[in-house]
């Protein structure tokens, strides 16, 4: 999950060659523009093949990102020119980046963009790799479409928006949950949930391995005591090596969809402290209450209708 402090111009992809299929003025079914097989990184996050100036690589599909990124290592290895981005990103560790590179031709399947700007990822530079992802596809691209994650069959789809509202769930299912959402300041899908009966706001983050809970919320709203030695510390984060915990909760509920015994990582809010220090004031930016990551999302079949501001959710059947 990355937060942006001012959006760069969003780049909308067109069909390769700049051609779009002819469409009726009124249609009810969603027009598919892309279907790609999903691959997964070593911790289960969804990646897809892309082409950057003819180089075939993988990018992470990151609904919890802000602006699409590329790792610094590959950008340096390819001799790309670094430019000031006019915006900056921060990740959950407090690492920041304010530089970008421009890709002459960026392809995601048949979708093509020219002179496409990608901000350099915060954090470690990474290495150029044909096996591991080297960048992210984030909401600055995704929100121009309807987005489907078929985790059961292992496919990623993009659809042209503008169809009849609600006419999107085309796969067999037993129960459908429709979740109204808002877009927060970073372009994240945000909606109310309850965790062990306590209401909070969650975002959907396919770029996160685990679901995570803001430690401030865990203490203030759920009454968790982190001096209790029975809580499991699983690592540290940030320059101060703040402890990270993991806990099995009783139930997470998303507009009636019940997820029993979710295992959730509890993080300190390093975004608040770092942004306040950087900006010299209380910025209002903070780690979300709850980030729903792939530990939960992999069990589901998701259709994100950005125009409608509706998330359609069913269970991901085996080999569906």
Secondary structure as GFF3:
##gff-version 3
##sequence-region A 1 320
A	DSSP	beta_strand	2	4	.	.	.	ID=ss1
A	DSSP	beta_strand	14	15	.	.	.	ID=ss2
A	DSSP	three_ten_helix	16	18	.	.	.	ID=ss3
A	DSSP	beta_strand	31	37	.	.	.	ID=ss4
A	DSSP	beta_strand	39	40	.	.	.	ID=ss5
A	DSSP	beta_strand	46	52	.	.	.	ID=ss6
A	DSSP	beta_strand	55	61	.	.	.	ID=ss7
A	DSSP	beta_strand	69	70	.	.	.	ID=ss8
A	DSSP	alpha_helix	72	77	.	.	.	ID=ss9
A	DSSP	beta_strand	83	91	.	.	.	ID=ss10
A	DSSP	beta_strand	96	108	.	.	.	ID=ss11
A	DSSP	beta_strand	111	120	.	.	.	ID=ss12
A	DSSP	beta_strand	133	137	.	.	.	ID=ss13
A	DSSP	alpha_helix	139	142	.	.	.	ID=ss14
A	DSSP	beta_strand	146	150	.	.	.	ID=ss15
A	DSSP	beta_strand	155	160	.	.	.	ID=ss16
A	DSSP	beta_strand	177	180	.	.	.	ID=ss17
A	DSSP	beta_strand	182	183	.	.	.	ID=ss18
A	DSSP	beta_strand	189	195	.	.	.	ID=ss19
A	DSSP	beta_strand	198	204	.	.	.	ID=ss20
A	DSSP	beta_strand	211	214	.	.	.	ID=ss21
A	DSSP	alpha_helix	215	220	.	.	.	ID=ss22
A	DSSP	beta_strand	232	237	.	.	.	ID=ss23
A	DSSP	beta_strand	242	248	.	.	.	ID=ss24
A	DSSP	beta_strand	251	254	.	.	.	ID=ss25
A	DSSP	beta_strand	257	260	.	.	.	ID=ss26
A	DSSP	beta_strand	263	267	.	.	.	ID=ss27
A	DSSP	alpha_helix	270	279	.	.	.	ID=ss28
A	DSSP	beta_strand	290	292	.	.	.	ID=ss29
A	DSSP	alpha_helix	294	297	.	.	.	ID=ss30
A	DSSP	beta_strand	300	305	.	.	.	ID=ss31
A	DSSP	beta_strand	310	315	.	.	.	ID=ss32
###
